[in-house]
Every structure is written in structure tokens, then in C-alpha cells.
Amino acid sequence: MVKFDDDRLQVLPFVGYKRNRKGGQRWFHLYDKERISHTDELFWMGINQNWNYMCADCHTTDFKKNFSIAENKFHSSWTESRVSCESCHGPASGHMQWAEKKDLSVLMKGFGISLAAKPVNWQLDAAKQTLMPQQVMTNDTLIETCARCHARATRFTDEYDHGNSFLQSHIPATADPVNYHVDGQIKEEDYEYASFLQSKMHTAGVTCINCHEPHSMKIKATGNALCTSCHQPAKYDGPQHSFHKPTSTGNQCVTCHMPITTYMVVDNRLDHSIRIPRPDHSLTMGTPNACNKCHTDKPVKWVADSFVKWYGNKLPKEKTYAELLYAVSKYIKESEPSLYDLLQNKSNPAIIRATAMGNYGYYTTSRVNEILLNELKSTAPNIRLNALKALRNYPAENLLGHVEALLYDKVAAVRMEAMNMLAPLSAKLSEKDMEQFRKVMSEYMIVQEEMSHRPEGYFNRAILFSATGGNEVAENLYKDCIRRFPDFVPAYSNLADLYRQQGREDEIKRLIDMGLRRQPQSAYLHYSSGLWYIRQKENSKGMAELKLAAQYAPADAQMQYGYAIGLFSGGEQVKALQLLEDFAAKYGNQPLILDGIISMSQDMKQTEKSTQYAAIRKGVFGY
């Protein structure tokens, strides 16, 4: 690492690999043969390679980022340069006092929290030949303690009290379709938390320390012995289950149920969703499968045919959550019913229901709305948080009377999300709720100021001030964001929108041009530039910019729609309509695109096509 004058530590991309594995001790580049230039967000001097924020919390004990916005400097502190006892158990001063006397009347041996699970009696299920708990007893305290470092998450405050909800200090990612495959398998640099919460093990009350020794970091048994401590070997360990030779890799439980994905060249991670491999899903959904990770020389159909032959009669008769998520993602007639089935069935993992809420909220039917409103009262904070995110797709006025109660939520991430949602409606809040709104807004502002070593710290505050009428403050925050982080495109776009609302057209042009000098391939900046030219009646220049926006973001509905509208207005009606139809065929029936096709075909007197796409829209979205 390299230390800079502002006390930030930046991580160099060169790694000394010392583990005694294949390849031996060697040096390598973290991104292998990928070229990371100084303009790339992963360049070693950039914000995403900053140790103080991206690394330190999980590799030290009692880490405090301590960023000073006034000084634009870190004053980071930590008590130990390793993961120590206090990382998980909390302050140990009371434990040290207990250790001197070993007073049995002192609760939890002097620690502030207990990570021990309540006693559970596990009994053999004769049919499943698996040990099952007499009563499911989850230990969220333990799992969320591990999740601090074993989850893909954003830590938003230095304050952390051991034993509290994970969402008091972190916003965990769901199994979203950007970082995970559509069925929930790991894809990008994902960790164990969102995967394990999908597993049947978690549903049964299994926790991290049922398999892992927490102090030595070793698993409690090697090979299949770990799994057969619960799953009886006579049924599960051998060709009678795996259809592979006993000594083969294919007979290892983890090979099939926890396939490896390699990150950072040498870091092999097991998928902790511990799922049934489904090569048949690979055929229909395009998802990866464990079988083809070994049988790389075989086509997916060959693997799927063998799998169905061996296990077809044992597969679930009802649709799995993976199949439902896939249908939801496709913008088809089955999407909304699949979303409804996924959300209303509480036997689906909470992390999957949260994923569906947070990422597929554009299906805004009354029955989905009813579920979301009910989930605002869920006992699971991640469900409440993502129900709020889904409700952002409904008219803001519909939120009043439902969201205010979450301003008082005991979990910080939830109440701050509720506050942001209510910001445009804050003038309509009751006096009591308005007082609480201001308290949460103040809390949120402190959090964002502490995050101002990144552009989001300025950007998020600017959005909130703009929503509550503080346009002058918002403008200055956007400017500060651009000055400190000149490659952060959203700040240019939002400030341009603010200027447009105020009629400051000349300033928009200077702003967009400045952004394009930094990010010449930004679709959003070209789009803003195109709209500016069109407002100035310079249509040819505007269309050139909108065309570039569409080229740089071929999968973005807004960019394609804007370009198509420009073409249509300029007399190229057939080309415009074809553009939107091609987009729908490739990327699905997104509502904005369907609206464009319906409107254009009506204007072109193509009644049959207009009726056809109106029926598709109603079939997919319910209206």
C-alpha cells in the first residue's frame, strides 16, 4: 500500500502469493491480463482501491474511518492490525475482569453479547436420512456478525454496536441481477451472506459455526465427512447419489452443491447457496451449472439429459424461486404472476423476496402493492428496506399514510430510506412526523458527510436538498462533487436538470461540455447534450448527440426511446418504430419502449400494431 498526504492508503495491484497451492509462491497482477489505465475506476490510485474504506474494516479490529470533510483527510484508527477476538465478540474489558475471577454469576463471561445459539435437538428424519431440528432456531446475531465481512455491503457509518442489526451500519446487497446470476448463483465478486441466506441449511437453522470453527477458521471436518455429519452417508455419499465413482471429484458434495468461482486470479470461493445443480435450467435460463464446470468438453444438453435421467423424478413439481425470478426478469405475460407468487410465498428465502422487491418493482399492480405495504411491517429489516425501494415506483402521494411509521424504525438503514422517500412530500407531513423527518434527515446528512471521500457523499446530500427545496445548497454540492470527482457523470446530469428547471440554458451547455471532455463516451452526457441542442432548435446537432447516446448505451431504454422520438419527430417514422421494436425483441417489453411503440403506431395509423402492443403492455404490467 501507498500512503498519501491526506492519510489515505491506496492498494497497489501487485500481489505476493505465498500459499502453498498450485503455482507456488509468486507475484502476479491483481487483474491478471486486463488493462487497468489511469482512467479506469479500478486504477490503484482511485476511490475503489482505497484501503481506508474498501478494505480496512474487515482486516483490522475496531476500525474507524474518521474522514474529515473540512480537512478532506482521513484520521483512521484501529486497535489491532488483524481480526482479533473483539472483532466478533465486542469490547473485552469485562471479559478480562471475568477471566481473573471466573465469576459464574457474570453473564456471558463479561462480554456484551453472546454469539452462542440456543440449544437445538437434531433428530434423524427417516425419509430424508438427514438430521433435522425439532424446532428451527435461527441465530441472526451470529450470522450478521459474520456478515460484517462476509457480505457484499456498504458500510455507511463508523458507529457499530456488537449484537445489533447488520443494517444499523451496513446496507447489504441483495442477490441482484448485476452481481448475481438470475437464479441467485454468485457471479461478480460476491461473498457468502446473500448466498447462504438462500440455502435450505439457513432455513433449517444451520449457522456458520455448524460447519466452520470460528477461531481457527478451519472447517470442522474434511471432504464429505463435513456434510455427512448431518446427511447420512449410506444415502448421500457414493454413486447411489452422485452417479460418480466414490474417489472422484464428482462424488465430492461441494463440487456439485457449492461450485467454485475464482476471483482476483487465485481466490477460489464456494457458492454458499448450497443448491441442487440444475443443468436443465442452463438450457432454459442461460445460467451456469456445477456439472459443466467439470465437464467443460460436453455441451449443456448432454449434461442436462444425464441429470434429468438420474434425478428427474426427485425435482420439485412447483416452480423454484430461480424459475420465478427468471420469469420476472423477462418482461413477459408470466412476469407479474411470478413476482406475486414469489412475494406472497413466505417459504421462499427472505433474501430472494427482498431481491425481487428491490429490483423488479416496476410491476405495480394492486395485489403486488398490497404485499409491499404489508411487508413494511415485516420483522426482517432487509424486507422492510426493499419493500420501501419497490414502493418508489408508485405515485408519491400513495405513500402517505404508509411510510411515515418507518421514520421511527429502530434500524438506521430503514428509517433513512423512508426519509428519502418522503422528502418530496415533507410539506404534507404532520407536525410530529415532520419533527422526526428532520431528525432522520440530520442523521443522514452526518452519514453522507462522513462518506464524502467518495462522490456519493456529495451527490446524495444534493438530491435530498433539491427534493426539500434547498436548490442553492444542492447546486453547490453538485459543484463540489464535480470539482473533487470530475469523472462522476451523475453529478453533471443532475446539475444540468437543476439548471434546466431554472432556465439557465447557457450554463447547461458549459457544464455538459466539461463533462464530455472527461467522459467522452458517456451516454447520459450525450443524451443531455442532445436535448439541449433540440431545445435550442439545433435539431441536426441534437440528433447527432442522441444517436451517440443510443450507440453508447444499446441496452438502456431511455437512451433508445429518446433517439427514437427524435427520429420520429424528424420524419423518419419507420426507422423510429423499427428501432423500438428491435429493442423490445432483444431486451424485453419494457414499459417506456412499449409506450413509444403504441404511440408511434397510432400516429402512423397502424391500428393493428398499436392494439397488439397495447395488449402486450396490459398482459405484462396489468394496465
C-alpha positions in Angstrom: 0.0 0.0 0.0 1.0 3.6 -0.5 0.2 6.4 2.0 -0.7 9.9 0.7 -0.6 13.3 2.3 -4.3 13.1 3.1 -3.6 9.9 5.1 -5.4 7.7 2.6 -3.8 4.3 1.9 -4.1 3.1 -1.7 -3.7 -0.6 -2.6 -1.2 -1.4 -5.3 -2.3 -4.1 -7.8 0.7 -6.4 -7.3 0.2 -9.4 -5.1 2.7 -11.6 -3.4 1.1 -15.1 -3.3 2.6 -17.2 -0.5 0.0 -20.0 -0.1 1.3 -23.5 -0.8 -1.1 -24.3 -3.6 -0.8 -25.0 -7.3 1.5 -22.4 -8.8 3.5 -22.0 -5.7 4.9 -18.7 -4.3 4.8 -16.0 -6.9 3.9 -12.4 -7.7 1.1 -11.5 -10.0 -1.1 -8.6 -11.1 -4.5 -8.5 -9.3 -6.3 -8.0 -12.6 -4.2 -10.6 -14.5 -4.0 -9.5 -18.2 -6.8 -6.9 -18.0 -5.5 -3.5 -18.8 -6.3 -1.0 -16.0 -5.4 2.5 -17.2 -5.4 5.7 -15.0 -8.9 6.5 -16.3 -10.3 3.1 -15.1 -12.3 3.2 -11.8 -10.2 0.2 -10.7 -6.9 2.1 -11.1 -4.8 1.7 -7.9 -5.0 5.4 -7.0 -8.8 5.6 -7.4 -11.5 5.6 -4.8 -12.3 1.9 -5.3 -8.8 0.9 -4.3 -8.8 3.0 -1.1 -7.8 0.8 1.9 -9.5 3.1 4.5 -12.9 2.5 3.0 -12.7 -0.6 0.9 -10.5 -2.9 3.0 -9.7 -1.9 6.5 -12.9 -2.6 8.3 -12.6 -6.3 7.7 -8.8 -6.6 8.2 -8.4 -4.8 11.4 -10.1 -4.6 14.8 -12.3 -1.6 15.9 -11.6 0.3 12.7 -12.8 3.9 12.5 -12.5 5.6 9.1 -12.7 9.1 10.6 -12.9 11.1 7.5 -12.9 14.8 8.0 -14.8 16.7 5.2 -13.4 20.0 6.4 -9.8 18.9 6.0 -10.6 16.4 3.2 -8.4 14.0 5.1 -8.6 10.6 6.8 -7.8 10.2 10.5 -8.3 6.5 10.5 -7.7 4.5 13.7 -7.8 0.8 14.7 -6.7 -1.1 17.8 -5.1 -4.1 16.1 -3.9 -4.8 12.5 -5.7 -8.1 12.4 -9.0 -9.7 13.1 -9.0 -10.3 16.9 -11.4 -11.6 19.5 -13.0 -8.2 19.8 -13.8 -8.1 16.1 -16.6 -10.5 16.7 -17.3 -10.5 20.4 -17.0 -6.8 21.1 -15.2 -5.0 23.8 -13.3 -7.4 26.0 -12.5 -5.3 29.1 -15.4 -7.0 31.0 -14.2 -10.4 29.8 -10.7 -9.7 31.1 -12.1 -8.9 34.5 -14.2 -12.1 34.4 -11.1 -14.2 33.5 -9.3 -13.1 36.6 -12.1 -14.5 38.9 -14.3 -16.6 36.6 -17.3 -15.5 38.5 -20.2 -17.7 37.3 -22.7 -15.0 38.2 -21.4 -12.7 35.4 -23.4 -13.1 32.3 -21.7 -14.1 29.0 -18.3 -14.2 30.7 -18.1 -10.5 30.7 -18.9 -9.8 27.0 -21.7 -7.6 26.0 -23.2 -10.1 23.6 -23.4 -13.9 23.2 -22.9 -15.5 19.8 -24.0 -18.9 21.1 -27.0 -20.5 19.6 -29.9 -21.7 21.7 -29.8 -25.5 22.4 -31.4 -27.4 19.5 -32.2 -31.1 19.4 -31.4 -32.6 16.0 -33.1 -35.8 15.1 -32.9 -38.1 12.1 -35.6 -37.7 9.5 -36.1 -41.3 8.3 -37.4 -40.4 4.9 -34.8 -37.7 4.2 -32.0 -39.5 6.0 -30.9 -36.1 7.3 -30.7 -34.7 10.7 -33.4 -32.1 11.2 -34.1 -29.7 14.1 -37.1 -30.4 16.3 -37.5 -26.6 16.3 -35.9 -24.2 13.9 -33.8 -21.7 15.9 -32.1 -19.1 13.8 -29.2 -17.2 15.2 -29.2 -13.9 13.4 -26.8 -12.3 15.8 -24.1 -14.8 14.8 -24.8 -14.7 11.1 -25.0 -10.9 11.0 -21.7 -10.7 13.0 -20.0 -12.8 10.3 -21.8 -10.8 7.6 -19.9 -7.6 8.5 -17.1 -9.1 6.5 -18.7 -11.9 4.6 -21.4 -9.9 2.8 -21.3 -7.6 -0.2 -22.4 -4.5 1.5 -21.9 -0.8 2.0 -20.8 0.4 5.5 -22.3 3.8 6.0 -21.1 4.7 9.5 -18.2 4.3 11.8 -20.6 3.6 14.6 -21.1 -0.1 15.3 -22.6 -1.8 18.4 -22.0 -5.6 18.5 -25.1 -7.6 18.5 -27.3 -5.0 16.8 -28.9 -5.5 13.4 -26.4 -5.6 10.5 -28.5 -2.8 8.8 -27.7 -0.4 11.6 -24.3 0.2 10.0 -24.4 -1.6 6.6 -26.7 -1.8 3.6 -26.2 -5.4 2.3 -26.6 -6.1 -1.4 -29.4 -8.5 -2.3 -28.9 -11.3 -4.9 -29.4 -8.6 -7.5 -29.1 -9.4 -11.3 -26.0 -7.2 -11.7 -23.8 -9.1 -9.2 -25.5 -12.5 -9.2 -26.9 -14.7 -11.9 -30.7 -14.5 -12.3 -31.1 -17.7 -10.2 -29.1 -16.4 -7.3 -25.7 -18.1 -8.1 -22.6 -16.0 -7.5 -21.3 -14.1 -10.4 -19.3 -10.9 -9.6 -17.1 -10.6 -6.5 -19.7 -11.9 -4.1 -19.3 -13.1 -0.6 -21.2 -15.7 1.4 -24.0 -13.9 3.2 -26.6 -13.4 0.4 -25.8 -16.8 -0.9 -26.1 -18.6 2.4 -29.4 -16.9 3.2 -30.8 -18.6 0.1 -29.9 -22.1 1.3 -32.0 -24.8 2.8 -29.4 -25.0 5.6 -30.2 -21.5 6.7 -33.9 -22.2 6.6 -33.3 -25.2 8.9 -31.4 -23.1 11.4 -27.8 -24.0 10.4 -25.3 -21.3 11.1 -21.8 -20.5 10.0 -20.2 -22.3 13.0 -22.1 -25.6 12.4 -19.5 -26.1 9.6 -16.7 -23.7 10.4 -14.5 -23.5 13.5 -14.7 -19.7 14.2 -11.3 -19.3 15.9 -9.1 -21.5 13.7 -11.1 -20.6 10.6 -10.9 -24.3 9.5 -13.9 -26.4 8.5 -14.9 -28.9 11.2 -14.3 -32.0 9.0 -12.7 -32.6 5.7 -14.1 -33.9 2.4 -17.6 -35.4 2.5 -17.3 -36.0 6.3 -18.5 -32.5 6.9 -21.7 -32.9 5.0 -22.4 -36.5 6.2 -22.3 -35.3 9.8 -26.0 -34.4 9.0 -26.7 -36.2 5.7 -26.4 -39.9 6.2 -23.6 -41.4 4.1 -25.5 -44.5 3.2 -27.8 -42.4 1.1 -25.7 -39.4 0.1 -22.0 -40.4 -0.1 -21.4 -42.6 -3.1 -22.5 -43.5 -6.6 -26.1 -44.2 -5.4 -26.5 -40.4 -5.1 -23.8 -38.8 -7.2 -23.6 -41.3 -10.0 -19.8 -40.8 -9.9 -17.0 -43.1 -8.6 -16.5 -42.8 -4.8 -13.0 -41.4 -5.1 -13.8 -39.0 -8.0 -14.1 -35.2 -7.8 -17.7 -35.7 -9.0 -18.5 -37.6 -5.7 -17.5 -34.6 -3.6 -20.5 -32.9 -2.1 -19.0 -29.4 -2.6 -18.2 -30.0 -6.3 -21.9 -30.3 -7.1 -23.6 -28.2 -4.4 -21.0 -25.5 -3.8 -19.3 -24.9 -7.1 -16.2 -22.6 -7.1 -15.9 -19.2 -8.8 -12.4 -17.8 -8.9 -11.9 -14.1 -8.1 -8.7 -12.0 -8.1 -6.8 -14.7 -10.1 -6.3 -17.1 -7.1 -9.2 -16.7 -4.7 -11.5 -19.7 -5.1 -14.9 -19.1 -3.4 -17.6 -21.7 -2.8 -21.1 -20.7 -3.6 -22.8 -20.9 -0.2 -26.3 -21.2 -1.5 -25.6 -24.9 -1.3 -28.1 -25.6 -4.1 -29.2 -28.5 -6.3 -27.2 -28.2 -9.5 -29.7 -27.6 -12.4 -28.1 -28.0 -15.8 -31.7 -28.2 -17.2 -32.0 -24.6 -16.1 -28.9 -23.7 -18.0 -30.8 -24.7 -21.2 -33.8 -22.6 -20.5 -32.3 -19.7 -18.5 -28.7 -19.5 -19.6 -27.5 -19.8 -16.0 -24.2 -21.7 -15.2 -24.3 -25.2 -13.6 -21.8 -27.1 -11.5 -21.8 -30.1 -13.9 -20.3 -28.2 -16.8 -17.6 -26.7 -14.5 -16.1 -30.1 -14.6 -17.4 -31.4 -17.9 -16.2 -28.5 -19.9 -15.9 -30.6 -23.1 -19.5 -31.5 -23.1 -22.5 -29.5 -24.3 -25.0 -28.3 -21.8 -27.7 -30.6 -23.3 -25.6 -33.7 -22.7 -25.2 -32.8 -19.1 -28.9 -31.8 -18.7 -30.1 -35.1 -20.2 -28.0 -37.1 -17.8 -29.2 -35.0 -14.9 -32.9 -35.4 -15.7 -32.4 -39.1 -16.3 -30.9 -39.5 -12.8 -32.9 -37.0 -10.8 -35.9 -36.0 -12.8 -38.4 -37.8 -10.6 -36.9 -36.1 -7.5 -37.1 -32.5 -8.8 -39.6 -30.1 -7.3 -43.0 -30.2 -9.0 -43.7 -26.5 -8.3 -41.6 -23.7 -9.8 -38.5 -22.9 -7.9 -37.6 -19.3 -6.9 -35.0 -19.4 -9.6 -37.6 -20.1 -12.3 -39.9 -17.4 -10.8 -37.0 -14.8 -10.8 -36.2 -15.6 -14.4 -39.8 -15.1 -15.5 -40.0 -11.8 -13.6 -36.8 -10.6 -15.3 -38.1 -11.2 -18.9 -41.0 -8.6 -19.2 -43.4 -11.3 -20.3 -47.0 -12.2 -19.5 -45.8 -14.5 -16.8 -43.7 -11.9 -15.1 -46.2 -10.2 -12.8 -47.9 -13.5 -11.7 -44.4 -14.9 -11.0 -43.5 -11.9 -8.9 -46.7 -12.2 -7.0 -46.1 -15.9 -6.4 -42.6 -15.2 -5.3 -43.5 -12.5 -2.8 -46.6 -14.0 -1.3 -45.0 -17.4 -0.6 -43.1 -16.9 2.7 -41.4 -20.2 2.3 -39.2 -18.6 -0.4 -35.9 -17.2 1.2 -36.3 -13.7 2.6 -33.2 -12.6 0.7 -34.8 -13.7 -2.6 -38.1 -11.9 -1.8 -36.0 -8.8 -0.9 -34.2 -9.2 -4.2 -37.4 -9.3 -6.1 -38.8 -6.2 -4.3 -35.7 -4.2 -4.7 -35.0 -5.0 -8.4 -38.4 -5.7 -10.0 -40.6 -3.0 -8.5 -41.9 -1.9 -11.9 -44.7 -4.4 -11.8 -47.1 -2.1 -10.0 -50.4 -4.0 -9.8 -52.7 -3.6 -6.9 -52.1 -7.1 -5.5 -48.3 -6.6 -5.6 -48.8 -3.2 -3.9 -50.8 -4.8 -1.1 -48.0 -7.2 -0.4 -45.4 -4.4 -0.4 -47.5 -2.4 2.1 -47.9 -5.4 4.3 -44.1 -6.1 4.2 -43.4 -2.6 5.6 -44.4 -4.3 8.9 -42.1 -7.3 8.4 -39.9 -8.3 11.3 -36.9 -8.6 8.9 -35.3 -5.2 8.3 -34.0 -6.1 4.9 -37.5 -6.9 3.8 -38.8 -3.6 5.1 -35.9 -1.8 3.3 -36.5 -3.4 -0.1 -40.3 -3.0 0.2 -39.6 0.7 0.5 -37.4 0.6 -2.6 -40.1 -1.1 -4.6 -42.8 1.4 -3.5 -40.7 4.2 -5.1 -42.3 3.0 -8.4 -45.8 4.1 -7.2 -47.2 7.6 -7.2 -45.6 9.5 -4.3 -48.9 10.6 -2.9 -49.9 6.9 -2.5 -47.1 6.6 0.1 -48.6 8.9 2.6 -50.2 7.1 5.5 -47.9 4.1 5.0 -44.3 5.1 5.0 -44.3 7.7 7.9 -44.2 4.9 10.6 -40.8 3.8 9.2 -39.3 7.2 10.1 -39.3 5.8 13.6 -37.8 2.4 12.6 -35.2 1.1 15.1 -32.9 0.2 12.1 -31.0 3.1 10.6 -30.9 1.9 7.0 -34.7 1.6 7.0 -35.6 4.9 8.6 -33.2 6.8 6.3 -34.7 5.1 3.2 -38.2 6.1 4.5 -36.9 9.7 5.0 -35.6 9.9 1.4 -38.9 8.6 0.0 -40.9 11.2 1.9 -38.6 14.1 1.1 -40.6 15.4 -1.9 -43.8 15.1 0.3 -42.3 16.5 3.5 -44.5 19.6 3.5 -47.5 17.3 3.8 -46.3 15.5 6.9 -47.9 16.1 10.3 -46.1 18.2 12.8 -45.0 15.1 14.8 -43.8 13.2 11.7 -42.1 16.4 10.4 -40.1 16.6 13.6 -38.9 13.0 13.2 -38.3 13.6 9.5 -35.8 16.4 10.4 -34.1 14.2 13.0 -33.6 11.4 10.4 -32.5 13.9 7.8 -29.9 15.3 10.2 -28.7 11.7 10.9 -28.5 11.0 7.2 -26.6 14.2 6.4 -23.9 13.3 9.0 -23.6 9.9 7.4 -23.2 11.4 4.0 -20.7 13.9 5.1 -18.6 11.1 6.6 -18.9 9.4 3.2 -17.6 12.5 1.3 -14.3 10.9 0.5 -16.5 9.4 -2.3 -18.7 11.3 -4.8 -21.9 9.8 -3.3 -21.4 11.7 -0.1 -21.9 15.0 -2.0 -24.4 13.6 -4.6 -26.8 12.1 -2.0 -26.9 15.2 0.0 -27.6 17.3 -3.1 -30.5 15.1 -4.1 -32.1 15.4 -0.7 -31.7 19.2 -0.6 -33.1 19.5 -4.0 -36.1 17.4 -3.0 -36.8 19.6 0.0 -36.5 22.9 -1.7 -32.8 23.7 -1.0 -31.8 24.2 -4.6 -29.0 26.6 -3.9 -27.4 24.2 -1.4 -27.9 21.3 -3.9 -26.2 23.3 -6.6 -23.2 24.0 -4.5 -23.0 20.3 -3.5 -23.1 19.2 -7.1 -20.4 21.6 -8.0 -18.2 20.4 -5.1 -18.8 16.8 -6.2 -17.7 17.7 -9.8 -14.7 19.6 -8.6 -13.5 16.7 -6.4 -14.6 13.9 -8.6 -14.6 15.2 -12.2 -15.3 11.7 -13.7 -18.6 11.2 -11.8 -21.2 11.6 -14.5 -24.4 11.6 -12.4 -23.4 14.9 -10.8 -23.2 16.6 -14.2 -26.6 15.1 -15.3 -28.4 16.1 -12.1 -26.9 19.6 -12.1 -27.9 20.0 -15.7 -31.5 19.1 -14.8 -31.5 21.6 -12.0 -30.3 24.3 -14.3 -32.9 23.4 -16.9 -35.7 23.8 -14.2 -34.3 27.3 -13.6 -34.0 28.2 -17.3 -30.2 28.5 -17.1 -29.5 27.1 -20.6 -26.1 28.7 -21.2 -24.7 27.1 -18.0 -26.1 23.7 -19.0 -24.0 23.8 -22.2 -20.8 24.7 -20.4 -21.4 22.0 -17.8 -22.2 19.2 -20.3 -19.2 20.1 -22.5 -16.9 20.0 -19.4 -18.3 16.5 -18.5 -17.8 15.2 -22.0 -14.2 16.3 -22.0 -13.8 14.0 -19.0 -16.1 11.2 -20.2 -16.4 11.4 -24.0 -18.3 8.1 -24.2 -20.9 8.8 -21.6 -24.4 8.0 -23.0 -26.1 10.2 -20.4 -24.0 13.3 -21.1 -24.5 12.9 -24.9 -28.2 12.5 -24.2 -28.3 15.7 -22.1 -26.3 17.4 -24.8 -28.8 16.2 -27.5 -31.8 17.5 -25.5 -30.0 20.9 -25.0 -29.4 21.3 -28.8 -33.0 20.4 -29.6 -34.3 22.9 -27.1 -32.2 25.5 -28.9 -33.8 24.4 -32.2 -30.5 23.0 -33.5 -32.0 19.7 -34.4 -29.3 18.2 -36.5 -26.7 18.6 -33.8 -29.2 17.3 -31.2 -29.9 14.2 -33.3 -26.2 13.5 -33.7 -25.8 13.6 -29.9 -28.9 11.4 -29.3 -27.6 8.9 -31.8 -24.3 8.7 -29.9 -26.2 8.2 -26.6 -28.1 5.3 -28.2 -24.9 3.8 -29.5 -23.0 4.0 -26.2 -25.9 2.5 -24.2 -27.7 0.0 -26.5 -29.5 -1.7 -23.6 -30.8 1.5 -22.0 -34.5 2.0 -22.7 -34.3 5.8 -22.0 -31.5 6.4 -24.5 -33.2 4.3 -27.2 -36.6 5.9 -26.6 -35.1 9.5 -26.7 -33.3 8.8 -30.0 -36.4 7.1 -31.5 -38.6 10.1 -30.5 -36.1 12.4 -32.2 -36.2 10.3 -35.4 -40.0 10.2 -35.4 -40.2 14.0 -35.0 -37.7 14.5 -37.8 -39.9 12.5 -40.2 -38.0 9.1 -40.0 -41.1 7.4 -38.6 -40.5 3.9 -40.0 -36.9 3.9 -38.7 -38.0 5.1 -35.3 -40.7 2.5 -34.9 -38.3 -0.3 -36.0 -35.7 0.8 -33.5 -38.1 0.4 -30.6 -39.5 -2.9 -31.9 -35.9 -4.3 -32.3 -35.2 -3.2 -28.7 -38.3 -4.9 -27.4 -37.4 -8.1 -29.2 -33.8 -8.1 -27.8 -34.3 -6.7 -24.3 -37.9 -7.4 -23.4 -41.1 -5.5 -23.2 -40.0 -2.5 -21.1 -42.9 -0.1 -20.4 -41.2 3.0 -21.8 -40.5 1.2 -25.1 -44.0 -0.3 -25.3 -45.5 3.2 -24.7 -43.3 4.5 -27.6 -44.4 1.8 -30.0 -48.1 2.2 -29.1 -48.0 6.0 -29.6 -46.0 5.9 -32.8 -48.1 3.1 -34.4 -51.2 5.1 -33.5 -49.9 8.2 -35.2 -48.9 6.1 -38.2 -52.5 4.7 -38.4 -51.1 1.2 -37.8 -54.1 0.2 -35.7 -53.4 -3.5 -35.6 -49.8 -3.0 -34.3 -51.0 -0.4 -31.8 -53.6 -2.8 -30.5 -51.1 -5.7 -30.4 -48.6 -3.8 -28.3 -51.3 -2.4 -26.0 -52.4 -5.9 -25.3 -48.8 -6.9 -24.6 -48.4 -4.0 -22.2 -51.6 -4.9 -20.4 -50.7 -8.5 -20.3 -47.2 -7.8 -18.8 -47.9 -4.9 -16.5 -51.6 -5.1 -15.8 -52.6 -1.8 -17.3 
